[in-house]
Amino acid sequence: MNTAVIFAGGSGTRMNSKDKPKQFLLVHGKSIIVHTIEIFQNHPDIDSIIVVCIEDWIDHMKDLQSRYRLDKIKKIVPGGATGQLSIFNGLVAAEEISESGDDIVLIHDGVRPLITPEELTLNIESVKEHGSAITCVRSKETVVIVNEDNKIITVPDRNRSYIAKAPQSFRLKDIISAQRKAISEGYTNMIDSCTLMQQYGYDTYCIMGNYENMKITTPDDFYTFRALYDARENQQLYF
């Protein structure tokens, strides 16, 4: 079974939206989270979807599930105190519906609606071959590593520098085992699943993603997404 765990737990304080979290903002009459979920819903190799949601918005998410016939959603669960703990809640829900020890889980941000079906396929194929898949893009600019005084201490080779995005995908048994170990050792706020898996000695492999696969965090991101969405729609109509 291939399960998507889609994180829709952020409050969106950097978005400055008036009355709703960023994942529920509308683009062409449809919430950003629905735009995202539909990519997974329509992919033939995705069997089930778990949505991790702000607790006060779970009823709203259930209404969206019904309205848009998102029947691959099997559970909607509340988030935790941190992003890592929210993902853990989603992984536990995925474990509860699991049919096999070889299940694959794709962990994705609900506010990354420009993921492509091809990237989902590449994620699944990479996990089957390597045990992991981190969706990445090659860095277009030089990356520098600094110390606590902002002194540059390393300048990695740009040809080997990549930006990690999402989905980040693993065997369910591996990622949930690493999560439980981290939590038991007091690590509850790791930046992402790739970092966590590296911390516990798992090899991670990247697959090449698309630069449009942006995370909608600020108002600028929102307007950029809307423009890119319109461009895709126009290409579909006039190609």
C-alpha positions in Angstrom: 0.0 0.0 0.0 1.2 3.5 -0.8 -0.1 6.1 1.6 0.2 9.9 1.5 0.5 11.7 4.8 -0.4 15.3 4.0 0.4 17.8 6.7 -2.2 20.7 6.9 -1.5 21.7 10.5 0.2 25.1 10.2 -1.6 28.2 11.5 -0.1 30.4 8.7 1.0 33.4 10.8 3.4 34.5 8.1 0.6 34.6 5.6 -1.2 37.4 7.5 -4.6 35.9 6.3 -7.6 37.4 8.1 -9.7 34.5 9.2 -8.3 31.2 8.1 -5.1 29.1 8.0 -3.2 29.4 4.7 -4.0 25.8 3.6 -7.7 26.8 3.5 -7.3 30.0 1.4 -9.1 29.9 -1.9 -7.6 29.9 -5.4 -10.3 29.8 -8.1 -12.9 28.9 -5.5 -11.0 25.9 -4.2 -8.9 25.6 -1.0 -5.1 25.2 -1.4 -5.3 22.0 0.5 -7.8 20.5 -1.9 -5.6 21.5 -4.9 -2.8 19.5 -3.2 -4.8 16.5 -2.2 -6.3 16.1 -5.7 -2.9 15.4 -7.1 -2.6 12.4 -4.8 -6.3 11.5 -5.2 -6.0 11.2 -8.9 -2.7 9.2 -9.0 -3.3 5.6 -9.7 -0.5 4.4 -7.4 -1.7 6.2 -4.3 -4.0 3.9 -2.3 -4.8 6.0 0.7 -4.4 9.5 2.2 -4.1 10.6 5.8 -4.6 14.3 6.5 -3.1 15.9 9.6 -5.2 19.0 10.3 -5.5 21.8 12.9 -7.9 20.3 15.4 -10.4 23.2 15.2 -10.6 22.8 11.4 -11.1 19.1 11.2 -14.9 19.5 10.6 -14.2 21.9 7.8 -11.7 19.5 6.3 -14.3 16.7 6.5 -16.7 19.0 4.6 -14.1 19.5 1.9 -13.5 15.8 1.7 -17.2 15.2 1.1 -17.7 18.1 -1.3 -14.8 17.2 -3.6 -15.2 13.4 -3.3 -11.8 12.8 -1.9 -12.5 9.2 -1.2 -8.9 8.1 -0.8 -8.8 10.0 2.5 -9.0 7.3 5.2 -8.4 9.4 8.3 -8.2 13.1 9.3 -6.2 13.4 12.5 -5.2 16.4 14.7 -1.7 17.8 14.6 0.7 17.9 17.4 2.7 20.5 19.3 5.4 20.6 16.5 5.6 19.8 12.9 7.5 16.6 13.7 4.9 15.5 16.2 2.1 16.3 13.7 3.8 14.1 11.1 4.1 11.4 13.7 0.3 11.5 14.4 -0.2 11.0 10.6 2.3 8.1 10.5 0.5 6.4 13.4 -2.8 6.7 11.5 -1.1 5.3 8.4 0.1 2.4 10.6 -3.4 1.7 11.8 -4.6 1.2 8.2 -1.5 -0.6 7.0 -1.8 -3.9 5.2 1.9 -4.8 5.0 5.3 -4.2 6.5 6.4 -3.0 3.1 4.0 -0.1 2.9 5.4 3.1 1.4 4.5 6.5 2.9 4.8 9.8 1.1 5.0 12.8 3.5 3.9 16.0 1.9 3.1 19.6 2.8 -0.6 20.6 2.3 0.6 23.9 1.0 2.7 22.5 -1.9 0.0 22.2 -4.5 2.3 22.3 -7.6 3.7 18.8 -7.1 3.4 16.7 -10.3 2.1 13.1 -10.8 5.5 12.2 -12.2 7.2 13.2 -9.0 4.9 11.0 -7.0 5.8 8.1 -9.3 9.5 8.8 -8.9 9.2 8.9 -5.1 7.5 5.5 -5.1 10.1 4.0 -7.4 13.0 5.3 -5.4 11.6 3.9 -2.1 11.2 0.5 -3.8 14.8 0.7 -4.9 16.6 2.6 -2.2 14.2 2.7 0.8 13.8 6.5 0.6 13.1 9.4 -1.7 13.7 13.1 -1.0 12.3 15.4 -3.7 15.0 17.9 -4.5 15.9 20.6 -7.0 19.4 21.6 -7.9 20.5 24.9 -6.2 20.5 27.8 -8.7 22.7 29.9 -6.4 25.7 29.4 -4.2 25.0 28.0 -0.8 27.1 29.1 2.2 27.4 27.5 5.7 27.8 30.0 8.5 28.6 29.7 12.2 26.8 31.4 15.1 28.6 34.7 14.3 27.4 34.6 10.7 31.0 34.0 9.6 31.1 31.8 6.4 32.8 28.6 7.2 32.0 26.4 4.2 31.0 27.1 0.6 29.7 23.8 -0.9 30.2 23.0 -4.5 27.1 24.3 -6.3 27.1 21.3 -8.6 26.5 19.1 -5.5 24.1 21.5 -3.7 20.4 20.7 -3.8 17.3 22.1 -2.1 15.1 19.5 -0.3 11.4 19.8 -0.9 8.5 17.4 -0.6 7.3 14.7 -0.8 9.8 12.9 1.4 9.1 9.2 1.2 10.1 6.1 3.1 9.1 2.6 4.1 6.5 3.2 6.7 8.1 0.8 9.2 11.4 2.7 8.9 10.2 6.2 9.3 7.8 5.4 12.2 10.6 3.5 14.0 13.0 6.4 13.6 10.2 8.8 14.8 9.6 6.7 17.9 13.3 6.5 18.7 13.7 10.3 18.3 10.7 11.1 20.5 11.9 8.7 23.2 15.2 10.5 23.2 13.6 13.9 23.5 13.8 15.0 19.8 10.4 16.4 18.9 11.1 19.4 16.6 13.4 18.2 13.8 13.1 20.3 10.8 12.0 17.5 8.4 11.9 13.8 7.9 15.1 13.7 5.9 17.0 15.3 8.8 15.5 12.8 11.2 16.3 9.8 9.1 19.9 11.0 8.6 20.2 11.5 12.3 19.4 7.8 12.9 21.7 6.4 10.2 19.3 5.8 7.3 20.6 6.4 3.8 18.5 8.9 1.9 18.4 9.4 -1.8 17.1 12.4 -3.8 14.9 12.4 -6.9 14.8 15.4 -9.1 11.7 17.5 -8.7 10.4 20.7 -10.4 11.2 24.2 -9.3 7.5 25.2 -9.3 7.0 22.8 -6.3 7.0 25.7 -3.9 5.7 25.9 -0.3 3.1 28.6 0.1 4.1 30.4 3.3 3.9 34.2 2.6 1.6 36.4 0.6 4.2 36.5 -2.2 4.1 32.7 -2.4 0.3 32.9 -2.6 0.3 35.3 -5.6 3.1 33.3 -7.3 1.1 30.1 -6.9 -2.0 31.7 -8.4 0.0 32.9 -11.4 1.7 29.5 -11.9 -1.7 27.8 -11.6 -3.2 30.1 -14.2 -0.3 29.5 -16.5 -0.7 25.7 -16.2 -4.4 26.0 -16.9 -3.8 28.2 -20.0 -1.2 25.7 -21.3 -3.8 23.0 -20.9 -6.4 24.9 -22.9 -4.1 26.2 -25.7 -1.4 23.5 -26.0 
